[in-house]
């Protein structure tokens, strides 16, 4: 592989934006220099008028293989990722069968190898009795479901959970909702319905209420502090959770785009297509989450990309699965927020590049600096278009943001120095590698 030069763009870091050319060789960043200072390159890409970001890192995705490739597979999911400006994804273990052993991890590795356009890391799941397998594995982290969600991997054995928190050598990523609270709310909601009245998604946010999340976050943060666990709280959705997390400085957390953009008012138009766990919340919670991003109370943004087919989502509320696809739209939503002055360029790099690499120990990722992996996304901040289902790469073929006009889209994505996406099309090979 010869030298590649990204010429005439503006490079973004957590410190700000500066004019620079980027020289790449052997999949690594060889030099970041002033415009026109470097001329020795076999291939030159004109980035004039564009921003050059480190590739986004999505620490929370569900790419559905093994077991449910009819919803998403690694080719379609990784295509959606690079189209959305994402060069590394970390994939969850609630597959079919669940990934809860070293053998499961190896089978999944063989399935993925040579099938991904983006880089990836793999979680292992906690099932209440596999701590030894977890500690012996090379998984990027362990996922613990505090209650059942998609995949029915909730663990309610408190003694087993305490053992995980006290003895795990891995970062623990928790889905924090309280099962007892959800069960109680469901019973109350059903009893409140008029005779013959149909249960609809309109009560989803009541069943899985803010209190259910707050109770669980409080419990697991206290347990982590007491037992010395490294804990990361997934998809924070409420102001109350942030108030709890602010008391525990060593515990990190993430927020998902749908909790920043969509709210309970959107059930009327999106119906079950907005059914997600934890649910979307109030406008007041959205405001609190954006405030949390600005004040450093939230460490990263991660999609919780969870595709399901249109047919599955069109079932009755109780039978429709929870989750929304997010990979295609992560970059555009973030870059649009920069144009709208919600986030700065530097904040996006911190939240979606540098901090995820730090939390999950992804060496060589998240920065455009000498020696780092050449995982890069070039963005046209002036490009404005609507989210259209026919232009999505995710296999499920729909988006909760369909019809939304966004300004700021990826126009080139490089993975390990290889151009894989350009101007709306996949143009490269499946060069993604596992982050170990």
Buried (B, 14 or more C-beta within 10 A) or exposed (E): EEBBBBBBBBBBBBEEBEEBBBBBBEBBBBBBEEEEEBEEBEEBBEBEEBBBBBBBBBBBBBBBBBEBBEBBBBBBBBBBBBBBBBBBBBBBBBBEEBBBBBEBBEBBEEBBEEBBBBBBBBBBBBBBEBBEBBBEBEBBBBBBBBBBBBBEBBBEEEEBBBBBBBBBEBBBBBBBBBBEBBEBBBEEBEEEEEEEEEBBBEBBBBBBBBBBBBBBBBBBBEBBBEBEBBBBBBBBBBBBBBBBBEEBEEBBBBBBBBBBBBBBEBBEEBBBBBBBBBBBBBEEBBEBBBEBBEEEBBBBBBBBBBBBBEEBBEEEBEEBBBBBBBBBBBBBBBBBBBBEEBBBBBBBBBBBBBBBBBBBEBEBBBBBEEEBBBBBBBBBBEBBEEBEBEEBBBBBBBBBBBEBEBBBBBBBBBBBBBBBBBEEEBBBEBBBBBBE
